């Protein structure tokens, strides 16, 4: 895909990546993940099925686990 040039294309790509990450809103993600998504969007890379499979939302360790 070519680099998206208009706001609508970028917004659609960003929303597609949020769906792959399993969230509805960007603040639910950490800064590193948001930076990666921004780079994908800038490059015009849309998520595919393999991307969705690689972002399994495992629980975050809190240190309270026994």
N, C-alpha and C positions, 0 to 999 in steps of 0.2 A: 504494500500500500504506500502511496506517496505521502509525504509529510502533509498533515492536515493544515490547511491555511485559514479556515474560517472558524469562528467560535463554536458554531453548532457541531462541526465535525469533532473538534476537540472535546466538547462536552459529552457527546455521545460515546466517544472512546473512553473517557474518564468514567462515565457511568457503567460502561460494560466491565471495566476493570474492578470497580467497586462490587458489582454483582459477583464476579469471580472470587473476590476476597470474602464474600459472604456478609457484607455490611451494606447498610443503606446510606450512611453518611460518612464523609471523609474523616471527621474527628474521631471516629471509632478506630482508626488505624494509627500506627506509630509513624514517626517522621521518616524513618528509613523506607518503609513500605510506600508512603506517599511520594517520596523522591523517586523510587523505582517506577511507580505508575506514571509520574510526570515524564520521565525519560521515555517510557514506552509510548505515551501519547505524542510526545514531540517527534518520535521516530515514525509515528503512524502505525504502530503495531497494535493490532486488535487481539484480544485474548482468544485462544482456541480451546478445544476440549482438553488437551494435554495440560494447558495452564491451569484449568479449573481443578484437574486431578492433583496437581502438584501443590496446591494451596489448601490442603486439608486443615481445617481450623481445629487443631488439637488444643486442649485446655492449656493455659499458661501456668507453669509451676509457680506456686506462691510460697513454697517452703513449709507449708503446713501439712503436706502430705505425709502419711505414715506408711 
